Amino acid sequence: MDIELADLLASLRSEIGRARLEAANEDVRFRIDSIDLELQVTVEKSAEANAGMKFWVVSLGGKAGAKSGQTHTVRLSLTAEDASTGQKVCTSDDVTDLLGAG
């Protein structure tokens, strides 16, 4: 099964939001400094005037092998930030000082 890149990023955003909610009352929280993704994608250009191009993330099944000549590797490095404050996202308390890295 292939998934659109936009859907993958929306799902990632949703999972980070869920992790923040679940950690709200926890004693330990983790700050997300970087999210690194490496994806195999195919590019599809639609003939429709307003559709443009779509990037599909290829699953690791047999279908990926069939498209191997058309796949591209995309590496994304993302930083999660709070939309209202611009601060890095925490999924629980930041323990950097406790680890001696702060």
N, C-alpha and C positions, 0 to 999 in steps of 0.2 A: 504494500500500500504506500503510495506517495502522498505527501502532505505539502501544502503550500508553505513557503517560507514565512509568510505573514501569520499563518495559523500556528506554526511552531513557536514563533516569538510571542504571540498572544498567549499561548499555553504556558510558556516559560514565565511570562509576567504574572499570570494567574497563580502559578505554583509558588512564586516568590511572595506574592500577596498572602496566600494561604499559610505559608511558613511564618510570616510576620504575625498573623492573627493567632496561630497556634502557640507562638512563643511569647505572647503578650504578658502572661503571668508567670513565666519561667524565671528562675534565678540567673541563668546563664544565657547570654545572647551572642550571636555572631554577626560581625559586620561583613557585608559583601564588598570586597575590594575590586574583584574582577570576575567576570563570567567568560570563560573561553570556550568557544564552540568550533568544532571542525566538522563540516557537513559535506556530503556528496549531493550535488544538486544537478538537475537538468534544467535547461532553459527552453521555454516554449514561447514563441511569438505568435500571437493570434492575428488572423486576417481581419478581424473586426476593427473598425476605425478607433474605437475608444478603449479596447481591451489592453493594448500594449503588450509588454512582456511579463511572464510569470516565472518565478523560480520554484521548482518542486524539490523538496528534500526526498532523497531516494532511501527506501527502507533497505535493510540488509538481507533480504530474501533473494530468491532466484530472479525476480524482476530486475533487481539492480544489475545483475550480470548481463542481462539482455540489453540494457541501456549503457553498458560500460563505455562504448565508443562515444557517447554523448554526455557523459557525466563530467562535472567539474568539481574540484575541491574548493570550498570556500571556508576561510577562517575568519571568525568574528571575535573580537574582544570587546565585551560590553561592561559597563559599570552601572550598577543599579543605584538610582537616586530617587529620593522622595520628590514628587512633583511639586509640592507646595514649598519645601524648604531648600531643595537642591542638595541636601546632605546625602551622604551614602546611606544605603538601606541597612538596617540591622534586623536580623531575624530573632534576636535575643540581646541580652546585655553584651556590650563590647568588652571582651576580656583581654584586650591587648596589653594593658598595664600589668595584669596578673601573669602574663606570659613573658614579660620583660622585653616586649617588642615595641612598646609605646614610649 
